[in-house]
Amino acid sequence: MKKLLLFFLLFPACVFSQDDLLAEIDTVKADKKVESAFKSLKIVNLESTKLAAKGDLYFVVAHRFDYMKNGFDDFFGLDNANTQLKFVYGVSTWLTVHVARSGFQETYDLAVKYKLKRQEKDGFPVELVGFNSIAINSEMKEENYPGMEFANRLSYVTQLLVSRKFDENLSLQVVPTYFHENTVRDVLDDSGMPILPNPQSNSQFAIGMGGRYKLTKRWSVNMDYAAHLNRASESIYKNPLSVGVDLETGGHVFQMHFTNSRAMHETGFLGQTAGDWSKGEICFGFNLVRVF
């Protein structure tokens, strides 16, 4: 009887002690997680390892104006804008989807971004995120491409986003990339005529690099670059390089930047960036990101 009484007296203390221990373990686990390396879904052109929170809906309006080299003739490119409208939704804590439409080649694209592994304090050193997209070029017309099939309009991208947040100010990312264009174009000879058959492989590889450095509570400077690894020597295209700043203002992030790419979907800026920084072929652009 005494033993039974002692059990009932000590049982609540054991339960509360266990609850306290579990709470402490949860706190330790939470403390091990590293907060997002980037504040926006994109660094500039490249996707960042940030995902939308579960249930959050983002509306993104992105502009790339024309090259600034013409000066006042077209008001430093501002007379000609290429626009992308995008909706991004957080399906779960590890999965984000988006659908977008760009003026560049009248492109529609759909994508998924999914978390593979989180960076941890005194644990796993980097954040791993996968990204896959498919783009549809609706600018291609059958009258210009006799015998064209729907598949000829398609291009695909697969990326592994690897980021590390070094401290509260500095985050860096590397992006191994494979992309495939069912139709490649604009590989020219010295006289400017198309080369047939096209020497550019449909399957292409690139390595992207980017980073963010926080200047103040609301401002950061961002930069990204992608090196094409198997571009045909006759290609007219260049590697995309972008530099800009992010401004965090409550419910949205405003990104302003300079870039040599007018395309904003992945196969567009990875495979078809025409601007050359050395020739002043640089355009101003911005991304306005609003979350609901």
C-alpha positions as CSV (number, residue, x, y, z in Angstrom):
1,M,0.0,0.0,0.0
2,K,2.8,2.4,0.9
3,K,4.5,1.5,-2.4
4,L,1.3,2.2,-4.4
5,L,0.9,5.6,-2.6
6,L,4.5,6.5,-3.3
7,F,4.0,5.6,-7.0
8,F,1.0,8.0,-7.3
9,L,2.9,10.8,-5.6
10,L,6.0,10.5,-7.8
11,F,4.2,9.8,-11.2
12,P,3.2,13.4,-11.9
13,A,6.7,14.6,-11.2
14,C,8.1,12.0,-13.6
15,V,5.7,13.0,-16.3
16,F,6.5,16.7,-15.9
17,S,10.2,16.0,-15.9
18,Q,9.8,14.0,-19.1
19,D,7.8,16.9,-20.7
20,D,10.5,19.3,-19.7
21,L,13.2,17.1,-21.1
22,L,11.3,16.7,-24.4
23,A,10.8,20.5,-24.6
24,E,14.5,21.0,-24.0
25,I,15.3,18.5,-26.8
26,D,12.9,20.3,-29.2
27,T,14.6,23.6,-28.3
28,V,18.0,22.2,-29.0
29,K,16.8,20.9,-32.4
30,A,15.2,24.2,-33.2
31,D,18.4,26.0,-32.2
32,K,20.4,23.8,-34.6
33,K,18.5,25.0,-37.6
34,V,20.0,27.9,-39.6
35,E,17.6,30.5,-40.8
36,S,17.2,31.1,-44.6
37,A,20.4,32.0,-46.3
38,F,18.5,34.4,-48.6
39,K,15.5,36.6,-48.0
40,S,14.0,36.4,-51.5
41,L,13.1,33.4,-53.7
42,K,15.8,34.5,-56.2
43,I,19.3,35.8,-55.8
44,V,18.9,37.8,-59.0
45,N,18.3,35.4,-61.9
46,L,19.2,32.2,-60.1
47,E,16.8,30.6,-57.8
48,S,17.9,30.8,-54.1
49,T,17.4,28.0,-51.5
50,K,14.6,30.0,-49.9
51,L,11.2,28.3,-50.2
52,A,7.7,29.8,-49.7
53,A,6.3,29.0,-46.3
54,K,3.4,26.5,-46.2
55,G,0.2,28.2,-47.4
56,D,1.9,31.4,-48.6
57,L,1.1,32.7,-52.0
58,Y,3.6,35.0,-53.7
59,F,2.9,37.3,-56.6
60,V,6.1,38.3,-58.5
61,V,6.3,41.1,-61.1
62,A,9.6,41.2,-62.9
63,H,10.9,43.6,-65.5
64,R,14.0,43.6,-67.7
65,F,14.4,46.7,-69.9
66,D,16.4,47.0,-73.0
67,Y,20.2,47.6,-73.1
68,M,21.3,51.0,-71.8
69,K,23.9,51.6,-74.5
70,N,21.6,53.5,-76.8
71,G,21.3,56.3,-74.3
72,F,18.5,58.8,-74.7
73,D,17.3,57.3,-78.0
74,D,15.2,54.8,-76.0
75,F,15.7,56.5,-72.6
76,F,18.5,54.0,-71.6
77,G,16.4,51.0,-72.5
78,L,13.3,52.0,-70.4
79,D,11.1,52.3,-73.5
80,N,11.3,48.6,-74.1
81,A,10.4,46.3,-71.3
82,N,10.2,42.5,-71.0
83,T,7.8,41.5,-68.3
84,Q,7.3,38.3,-66.3
85,L,4.3,37.6,-64.1
86,K,4.6,34.7,-61.6
87,F,2.6,33.0,-58.9
88,V,4.5,31.0,-56.3
89,Y,2.7,28.8,-53.7
90,G,4.1,27.0,-50.7
91,V,2.5,23.5,-50.8
92,S,4.3,22.4,-47.7
93,T,7.3,23.3,-45.6
94,W,9.5,21.4,-48.1
95,L,7.7,22.0,-51.4
96,T,7.1,25.1,-53.5
97,V,5.5,25.4,-56.9
98,H,5.3,28.2,-59.4
99,V,3.7,29.1,-62.7
100,A,4.8,32.1,-64.8
101,R,4.4,33.8,-68.1
102,S,7.3,35.9,-69.7
103,G,7.2,38.3,-72.6
104,F,10.6,36.8,-73.8
105,Q,9.6,34.4,-76.5
106,E,6.1,34.4,-75.0
107,T,7.2,31.7,-72.6
108,Y,5.1,29.8,-70.1
109,D,7.0,27.9,-67.4
110,L,6.1,25.7,-64.5
111,A,8.5,24.6,-61.7
112,V,8.9,22.8,-58.4
113,K,11.4,23.6,-55.7
114,Y,11.9,21.2,-52.9
115,K,14.1,21.0,-49.8
116,L,16.5,18.1,-49.5
117,K,18.5,19.0,-46.4
118,R,18.8,21.9,-44.0
119,Q,21.9,23.6,-42.9
120,E,22.5,23.1,-39.2
121,K,24.6,24.8,-36.6
122,D,27.5,22.6,-35.7
123,G,26.0,20.0,-38.0
124,F,25.2,19.7,-41.7
125,P,27.2,22.5,-43.3
126,V,25.0,23.5,-46.3
127,E,21.4,23.8,-47.4
128,L,20.4,21.4,-50.3
129,V,17.4,22.3,-52.5
130,G,16.3,20.7,-55.8
131,F,14.7,22.7,-58.6
132,N,13.0,21.4,-61.8
133,S,11.2,23.4,-64.5
134,I,9.6,23.0,-67.9
135,A,9.2,26.0,-70.3
136,I,6.9,26.3,-73.3
137,N,7.9,28.7,-76.1
138,S,4.6,29.9,-77.6
139,E,6.4,32.4,-79.9
140,M,7.4,29.6,-82.3
141,K,4.8,29.5,-85.1
142,E,4.1,26.6,-87.4
143,E,4.3,28.9,-90.5
144,N,7.9,29.7,-89.6
145,Y,8.8,26.1,-88.7
146,P,7.1,23.7,-91.1
147,G,6.5,20.3,-89.5
148,M,6.9,21.6,-86.0
149,E,5.4,19.6,-83.2
150,F,4.4,20.7,-79.7
151,A,7.5,19.0,-78.2
152,N,9.7,21.4,-80.2
153,R,8.5,24.2,-78.0
154,L,9.7,22.6,-74.8
155,S,12.8,23.0,-72.7
156,Y,13.7,21.5,-69.3
157,V,15.9,22.4,-66.3
158,T,17.3,20.4,-63.4
159,Q,19.3,22.1,-60.7
160,L,20.8,21.4,-57.3
161,L,20.9,24.5,-55.2
162,V,23.7,24.4,-52.6
163,S,23.9,27.4,-50.2
164,R,25.7,28.2,-47.0
165,K,25.0,31.0,-44.6
166,F,28.3,31.9,-43.1
167,D,27.0,34.5,-40.7
168,E,24.2,37.0,-40.4
169,N,25.6,39.1,-43.3
170,L,27.1,36.6,-45.9
171,S,25.5,33.8,-47.8
172,L,26.9,32.0,-50.9
173,Q,25.4,29.5,-53.3
174,V,26.6,27.2,-56.1
175,V,24.2,25.7,-58.6
176,P,25.2,22.7,-60.8
177,T,22.7,22.7,-63.7
178,Y,21.6,20.5,-66.5
179,F,19.1,21.9,-69.1
180,H,17.8,20.6,-72.4
181,E,16.3,22.6,-75.3
182,N,14.3,20.5,-77.8
183,T,15.0,23.3,-80.3
184,V,18.3,25.3,-80.3
185,R,18.6,28.3,-82.5
186,D,20.8,31.3,-83.4
187,V,24.2,29.6,-83.8
188,L,25.8,31.7,-86.6
189,D,28.8,31.7,-88.8
190,D,31.2,34.6,-89.4
191,S,28.8,36.2,-91.9
192,G,25.9,36.0,-89.5
193,M,24.1,33.2,-91.3
194,P,22.6,30.2,-89.3
195,I,24.9,27.1,-89.2
196,L,23.1,23.9,-90.3
197,P,23.2,21.4,-88.8
198,N,23.3,23.3,-85.5
199,P,26.5,22.5,-83.6
200,Q,25.0,23.3,-80.3
201,S,24.0,20.2,-78.3
202,N,20.4,20.2,-77.1
203,S,21.6,18.9,-73.7
204,Q,23.6,21.6,-72.0
205,F,25.4,22.1,-68.7
206,A,26.2,25.1,-66.6
207,I,27.5,26.0,-63.1
208,G,25.8,28.9,-61.4
209,M,27.3,30.9,-58.5
210,G,25.7,33.6,-56.4
211,G,25.8,35.4,-53.1
212,R,24.2,37.9,-50.8
213,Y,25.8,40.4,-48.4
214,K,23.7,42.2,-45.9
215,L,24.5,45.9,-45.6
216,T,21.8,47.0,-43.2
217,K,18.7,45.6,-41.6
218,R,16.7,46.1,-44.9
219,W,19.4,46.4,-47.6
220,S,21.6,43.7,-49.1
221,V,23.8,43.5,-52.2
222,N,23.3,40.4,-54.4
223,M,25.2,39.0,-57.4
224,D,25.0,35.8,-59.5
225,Y,26.7,34.4,-62.6
226,A,26.3,31.2,-64.6
227,A,29.1,29.6,-66.7
228,H,27.9,27.6,-69.7
229,L,30.1,24.5,-69.9
230,N,29.4,23.1,-73.4
231,R,28.3,26.1,-75.5
232,A,29.2,25.8,-79.2
233,S,32.1,28.1,-80.2
234,E,30.0,29.6,-82.9
235,S,27.2,30.6,-80.5
236,I,26.2,34.3,-80.3
237,Y,25.2,33.9,-76.6
238,K,27.1,34.9,-73.4
239,N,27.1,33.9,-69.8
240,P,24.6,35.8,-67.6
241,L,26.1,38.1,-65.0
242,S,23.8,40.1,-62.7
243,V,24.5,42.6,-59.8
244,G,21.9,44.3,-57.7
245,V,20.4,45.2,-54.3
246,D,17.5,43.9,-52.3
247,L,15.2,46.1,-50.2
248,E,13.0,44.4,-47.6
249,T,9.9,46.4,-46.9
250,G,7.4,44.6,-44.7
251,G,5.3,42.2,-46.8
252,H,7.5,42.3,-49.9
253,V,11.1,42.4,-51.2
254,F,12.0,44.8,-54.0
255,Q,15.0,43.7,-56.0
256,M,16.8,46.2,-58.4
257,H,19.7,45.1,-60.5
258,F,21.8,45.3,-63.7
259,T,22.2,42.3,-66.0
260,N,23.1,41.3,-69.5
261,S,20.1,38.9,-69.7
262,R,16.7,40.0,-70.7
263,A,15.2,36.5,-70.3
264,M,14.0,35.6,-66.8
265,H,13.1,31.9,-67.1
266,E,15.9,29.4,-66.6
267,T,16.6,28.1,-70.1
268,G,16.2,31.7,-71.4
269,F,19.0,33.3,-69.3
270,L,21.1,30.2,-69.1
271,G,21.2,29.4,-72.8
272,Q,20.1,32.6,-74.6
273,T,21.7,35.6,-72.9
274,A,22.7,37.9,-75.8
275,G,24.1,40.9,-73.9
276,D,27.9,41.5,-73.6
277,W,29.0,43.5,-70.5
278,S,32.2,44.6,-72.3
279,K,30.1,46.2,-75.0
280,G,27.8,48.0,-72.7
281,E,24.9,45.6,-73.4
282,I,23.6,45.9,-69.9
283,C,19.9,46.3,-68.9
284,F,18.3,47.6,-65.8
285,G,15.7,45.3,-64.1
286,F,13.7,44.7,-61.0
287,N,11.7,42.0,-59.3
288,L,8.8,43.0,-57.0
289,V,7.8,40.2,-54.7
290,R,4.6,40.4,-52.7
291,V,3.5,37.6,-50.3
292,F,-0.1,37.0,-49.2
